[in-house]
């Protein structure tokens, strides 16, 4: 619609809503519509379709009542002419077609003349109503000129819903149509007398069928969707049978958020749950709630200081996790014990060389002790004796002594002897073989 809408409580500018309309091809009467911020989709089509086939008394009372004429249109149509939009080819539309027993007929592409009846109504409504309301955006910039659409926008979505309903029920349906030269409401009643009044489906059947279908996890707290939560005793009984975390099919009524249904796949029945949220949410449709939530979230001012603190807290969690990561290579149990106790693994083997008591005493000289075992004196003939001396070819007169224990007996000269006294000396140098006794 060429109309700017504001939030009823906060006054925030919500933008332009979408209008989906169902028209009777024979009488030109409007049988149902949907006004919401949901883009054209099967949700808006289902909302308009549900209003078209159900009696209107309950809806008229919900928007305020007090209308001048009745809106006596209800019942399932035999054929529904649609364009080739994806919302008309969805599984929800095919299921609705099968349950309500009507035929969906796709209008060929690029054939606007086959949709002239509904296109004509949109032009008439825009000219007679939308472009006269405060906050209109007109059809283009030239028509709007210097008009401030946002500054003059004062209508809420509920007010726009009431205005559209008054226009359809009390004005358009009661004025003579230029093509048929009859009043749409009277022409519709005359056609019903000829063809018969179609039956309206039970509301408990079409409400879940035309609702939003989503897959959600069933938990102890119920089911959740877009910050909304539904729960009931029936949900808990189903949870006890299927187990927590079961993936269930949930149907949400786009026009009534107070109740959501969960499919029991074993029995094929829809189990109802109540909305657990603020009372103000119950007044909104699903499309209104989603749009208002997104717009209000966009108006929130980002707090940089708070965001920085949140980022630091998240980084601190990552640091703690990183500090407790296990090493890539596993260590043995003794090494892990020593690492945990905070000492070196070899501390019990190599004791500390630092003696605090000795370090405080003055420096003194080294003490060499003479007592204790000593090694044998080194052999003066060297370690290569066997290689230097040739092997003797004769038998010595006396057995050889140990190479490292060869000693000479002391020679004591006789008294008065003229021979020179010979002192005991150690054998040194190379030894030559002799034929006589060693003197």
Secondary structure, DSSP 8 states (H G I E B T S, - for coil): --BEEE-TTT--EEEE-EEEEEE-TTT--EEEEEEESS-SSHHHHHHHHHHHHS-SHHHHHHTT---SS-----S--SEEEE-S-GGGSSHHHHHHHHHHT-EEEE--TT-GGGGHHHHHHHHHHHHHTGGGSTTB--SSHHHHTT--HHHH----HHHHHHHHHHIIIIIGGGSB-TTTSSBHHHHHHHHHHHH-------HHHHHHHTSEEEEEEEBTTBEEETTEEEE-HHHHHHHHHH-TTEEEEEEE-TT-TTEEEEEETTTTEEEEEEE-S-GGGGGS-HHHHHHHHHHHHHH----HHHHHHHHHHHHHHHHHHHHT---SS---HHHHHHHHHTS-TTTTTS-----HHHHTS----------S-------TT-TTHHHHS---SS--SS----TTS---------TT--S---------S-----SS---
